[in-house]
Amino acid sequence: QVQLVESGGGLVQAGGSLRLSCLASGSIFSVNAMGWYRQAPGKQRDLVATITTRGSTTYSGSVKGRFTISRDNAKNTVYLQMSSLTAEDTAVYYCTANIKTTSSWSVPADYWGQGTQVTVSS
């Protein structure tokens, strides 16, 4: 099967930076778009950023200019560099990837990680 594992979350002061990583592993044939979402307590899960296999990126308005998404296709890994963090960035961050497995009958599907907590103290 396929697993996505995030790392790099933690506690940071306002104005600080963090870098999240997400490794996709398992029976992977190809990884298409990858992205990051976040969910704050009591709120819905919102899109943060996405990146295609060719490196085209999109960002939510609230993080544009502060966050940078990147990926290493050889490592099936996506990153999220976060800077100028504020208390409003506090949330559980989830990575997602559209993956085709090695099963001959499979079609690309979206997979999710378990989430990593980011807490920004003001």
Secondary structure as UniProt FT lines:
FT   STRAND          2..7
FT   STRAND          10..13
FT   TURN            14..15
FT   STRAND          18..26
FT   STRAND          28..39
FT   TURN            41..42
FT   STRAND          45..51
FT   TURN            53..54
FT   STRAND          57..59
FT   TURN            61..63
FT   TURN            65..66
FT   STRAND          67..72
FT   HELIX           73..75
FT   STRAND          77..82
FT   HELIX           87..89
FT   STRAND          91..101
FT   TURN            104..105
FT   STRAND          109..112
FT   STRAND          116..121
//
